Structure formats: C-alpha cells, structure tokens
Amino acid sequence: MRYIVFCIAFICSTSLNFIFAQEDTLSTSIKIKLPNTNLFVKDAIIEEVEIPIISQSDSIAPIDIKSEHWDTTVYNPYRNTLVQFPLQIKFTDSVFFSPVAHKKVITSRYGWRRGRPHQGIDIDLVTGDSVVSILEGIVRFARYSGGHGKTVVVRHYNGLETTYAHLSHIAVKANDTISKGGYIGKGGNTGNSRGSHLHLVASFKGEYIHPEYLFDFSEANTIRAQELWVTHEWTRARFHNSRRVSKVNLLKTKEAALASLVKQKKVYVVKKGDTLYGISRRNNLSVSKICNVNAIKKTTPLKIGQKLVLEL
C-alpha cells in the first residue's frame, strides 16, 4: 500500500512539473521534483532533478542532397561543372551492403579496357538476380540509358552517387528514398553488354571514382575509411588496367593528397608503320614497360588506331 501511494504521488508531481515546463516556452530544461520515499515523515526532503532540452536549432541540420544538380532525366547532370581536386568524401558508415546476395566475383575492373576507359567494375550475376543499394540515399535516375541499358542511380547523403547498370528490371522510381540494402531491381544484360553482369559505378559531382579505392569488395564489405581524399589517379581510367587489381594507397588527409605525386601518363594512338620499339625509343620508355602498362606481349601485333597508355 505504501508503495502504491508513493507511485501516485510521484506521477502527480512529475506531471504537474512537466506541464509547467511545457508552458514556459523559454525554458531549456524540464524540472522534476522527486519526493522522499518516506511519505510519512513530516519534514520530507523534496529533491529536484533538471533534464536539459535539446532544441531543434541545436541539432545538426540534415544535408539537402537534392538542392544542387538534381536531374531525374539525365544520367550525368554535372557535365558542365568544374570540380576542384583533391575531392573530399566522408562516410558515417564503416560497412556497405553487398549489391548482390551471392559471393561477389569481379569480372572486369575499373581501368583501361580494349582501348577505352572502363569507369566502373563488373560483378558477375545471373539475369533475374536481385540487386540492392550499397548505401542509403535517394534514387535520382531510374530509366534506360544508352549503353548502360536499364539503369538506376542513387545519390547518397555524403554526395556520392552509385550507378547500377545493365538491369533487366527496375523496381524503383526517381525521388524514392532507399535504405542500405534496399531492393533496386533485377540484374540482366541490357544495353551494351557482353553477358549478364552488374556494372557498378561510383561518382562524385560527375567525377568517376575507382570503386575499389572507396570500398573493399571482399566478403568483409568494409568502407576503406571514414574520410578519404581523391586525386586524379583515382578518377582517370588510364591510370589503371581493367584486368588487374590496383594497389590502393589511401589518402586520408588533404595534406597527404596534395603531397602525393602521380606519374604522368598519356594516350598514344598507333599510326601506320609504328612498332613497339619505335614508340618506346621516341618516348624514352622500355618496350617491357609499355607492355606491362597495357597488358600486352612483345609479340602482340599493333593495329592502326589502337590506343596505348604511356607511363612517362
């Protein structure tokens, strides 16, 4: 009985003080008076507890990722935007969600491929396999897009965008909010594709970024770091080969990014009468170095119009 009386007294006291706190619009806290547990003592001590209130103005304002270059009809709305390097990208998560349910097998990496830049990674799948978003965000683009076929682009809350291409079915629409691991559609072979796979692209303000610089696509599914700085080395396909794993050297500060030096590379178009020896001599490079960078053999015949990456 004594316990019941105490509970009633405590609730009444709390309710009254809470109402008073609500009525005081200038108050930054809620004051609650707690009676002594011994209700039968004449001079019972009344203790007062103050709980601070966090106003809306004190909280961090959410980033409006739709405020700039939000175009649901264009694959890359940043075409005419000048981006200053190095790029800073921050993550609040430490892991990402695998875009496919099965073990990830990368069949082609970010880099130079058949004389053209391959600006994403290809993950093997069977047509009809479910594809999900690796991070939470908002769907910016969900439609057919030329060589990419049926495509979904998700803009995430740090400004990064991820693209899911060659889908056989799109299950979302532009402006849909999507969670990490949220269903996007089914994998397929639409567009310019040589077999069923997921073409996964990472970009920031229109600059394509080597996905394996940001994400570890092993079974761990970890994000490389909470803060990363991106230089041209990781936004230009010519610095990488699509058939090789690039060595990842993380740049976690702006100072480290500015201090990093990237070897100059240029693209050479093979002309009539060119030989590997002649190209190497004119550019002061060894034949073996040209072969290693372009993943060809010394005996590989050159074709007119073929593009070779020369690392100077």
N, C-alpha and C positions, 0 to 999 in steps of 0.2 A: 504494500500500500504506500509505504514511504517512497519507494522508487517511482511509482506512478505519479504521485504528487510532484516529485522533482521534475519529471519529464514534462508535465503540463506547464509548470512554472517556467521551465527553460524555453519551451516552444513559444509561449506567450511573450516572454521577454525578448526573444530573438525576433519574432515577427514585428513587434512594435518598433524596435530599433531599426530594422531593415526598412520599414515604411518611412521612418524619419529620414533615413539616409537617401531613399529614393526621392523624397520631396525636396531635398537640398540639392539642386542641380549643380551647385558649385563644389560639392563635396568630391574629394578624390579618394575617399575610403568609406568602408562600411564599419560602423562601430557597434559591437555586440556586447551587452552586459551579461555576464555569467554569474548567477547566484551561487553562494556557497552551498555545498551539498548538504550541509546540516541545516535544514529549513526550520528546525525548532530552536535554534539558538537565537536569542533576541537581537544581538548585535552582529548579525551575519555580514561578512565582508562581501561586497559586490565587486567582482573583477570585470574589467572592460578590455575586450580584445578588439584591435583595429585591423581590418583587412583592406589593403590598398586596392584601388580600382585602376585598371589599365584602360585609359580612354582609347578611342579609335584613332585619335591623332598620334598616340604614342606607338602604335603598331607600324610595321613596315608595310608600305603601300605596295600592292601587287603590281607587277610589270604588265603593261598592256602590250602583248606581243602582236596585236592586230593594228596598232597605231601607225605603223610605217610599212609601206610596200606590201600591203595585204591585197593580193590579186588572186582570185579563185579561178581565173580563166587562163592565166599564163604560167607556164612551168617555172620560169626564172624571172621574177619581177625586178631583179636587181641589175639587169643588163647594162644600164647606163649609170650605175653607181660606182664611184671611186672609193675603194676600200684602202685604208691605211694599215700597213704592216709594221710590226707583227700583230696578229689578231689575238685577243684575249678571250678565252672561253672558260666559263666556270660551271661546275656541276654541284648540285646538292646531294645527288645520289652517289653511292660507291659501286653499285652494280646496275646492269641493264638487263632487260628481258630478252631472251633469245628470240629472234624473229621467226624461227621455225621450231617445231616441237622435237624434231629428231636431232641427232648429232650434226653439228654444222661442218660441212665439207666445202671448203672454198675451192672452186674450180678455176677461177681467174681472179687475179688481184688487181689493185689499183696500180696503174703504170702504163708504160708504152706497150702497145699490142698491135701487131700487124701494121706498123707504120702510122698508127693513130693513137690518141690518148684514150685510155680506158679509165674513166673517172669514178669508179666505184668498185665493189667486189661482187663476184657472182657466187651465190650459195646454192648448192645442189638441192633439188626437190623434185617431187612428182606432181604433175598437174592435178590440182584439187587439194593439195596440202594447205593447211591453214597458215596464214601469215599474220603476225601481230606487230604492234608498235613496240619498239625497244624502250621508249620513254614516254611519259605522259605529255600531252600537248593538245593542239587544236589542228584539225585537218584543214590545210589551206587549199589543196588541189586534189581532186578526185575525178579523173576523166582519162580519155585516151590521149596520148601524147607522142605522136610520130614514132620514132624508133624505139621508144620505151614501151609502146603498147599501152595497155591499161595500167594507169599509174596513180599512186597515192603519195602525196607529200604532206608530212606532219611537221608543223613548226612547234618546237619545244619552248619551255619557259625561260631558257637561257639564250634564246635567239637561234640556236642551232636548228637546221632542218634535216630530216631524213626522208629519203625517197625509196619507195618500194615499187619496182617496175616489172614489166612482163607478166602481170597478173592475168588470170583467166576470169576472175570475178572480183568486183569492187563492192564491199559491203558497207561503206561509209559515204558520207557526202561532205562537201565543203562546209566549214564552220562547225562541224561536230567536235565536241570535246572528247578526247580519248585518253584512257588510262594507260599506265605502263602495262604491257601485256594485253592491251585491248585488241580485239579482232578487227582486222583491216579488210581481209578478203582471202581469196584462194590463189595460190601460185599457179603459174602457167608458162606460156610460150608466145605471148602476143608481141607484136612489134617486130623489130629487127633482132631476132633471137635464133640461135642455132640449137636449141633444145630447152627443155623445161628447167628453169632456174629462177632464183630471185636476184635481181640486180639491185643491190643496196648502195645508196649514195648518201654521203654526209656533206653538208654545205653550210656555210655561214655568210650571210649577206651576199649570196651569189658565188662565193669562192668555194670550189670543190676541195674538200679536205680528205686526205688519205684516211679511210675509216679505221685502219689498224693503228694509227697514231693516237686516236681517241679511245678506242675500245679494244679490249683483249677478247678475241673471238674463240678462246679456248672454252672448256666446259665451265670455267670459273665465271665467265660473263662479267668481268670487272671493268670499271671505268679507270683509265690509266692514272688519273689524278684529279683532285678537286678543282685545280686551276692549271690550265695549260696555255702556253703561248705558241702560236702557229706562224711559221715563217714560210717563205716561198717554196722551200724544199718540200713542204708537205701539202702544197696546193698546186703543184705542177707535175703532171704525169710523166714528163720527160726525165724527171729525176729518179724514176723507179721502173722496174720491169714487171709486167703482169704475171710472169711465170716464176717470180722469186719472192721470198719473204724479205721485206725491207727491214733493215736494222733500225730499231726505234730508240732514239735518244731524246728523252723527254726534256722539254724546256719549260720549267715551272715558274720562272720569273722573267720579267721584261728584260732585265739586265743580261740574263743568260741568252735570251733570244737575240738581242742586239749584238752580243759578242760572238754568236755562232757564225761561222763562215761556211758558205756553201760553194762548192766548186762550180765554176761557170760551165754551162752546157749549152750546146746549140744543135739545131737540127740541120743535117746536110742532106740534100736531095741528089741522088745518084744521077749522073749525066752519062751520055754515050761515051764509051771509051774509058770510064772510071774503073779502077781496080782498088782493092783494099790497100795494096802497097802504096799506090799513088795518093790516095786520100790520107793515109797515115803520114806520109812524108810531107805533104802540103800543110798539114795541121799539127805537125810535130808530135804525133802520137804513135804509139806502137800498134801493130796490127792486132796483137793479142788483146790490148786494152779495148780497141773498137769492138772486137768480137765478144768480149766479156760483157760490155755495157749493153750490147744489142742481142745477146744470147744467140749468136750465130757461130759457125765454124769458119776456119780459114779457107776451107774448100767450098764454102757456100757461094754459089754464083750470084752476082749482083744484077738487079733489074733496073732498067731506066725508070726513074720516078720514085724508086724506093727511098724511104727516109731512114737515115741513120742518126742516132744520137751520139754526138761527140763530146766527151768529157774533157775539157781543156784544163 
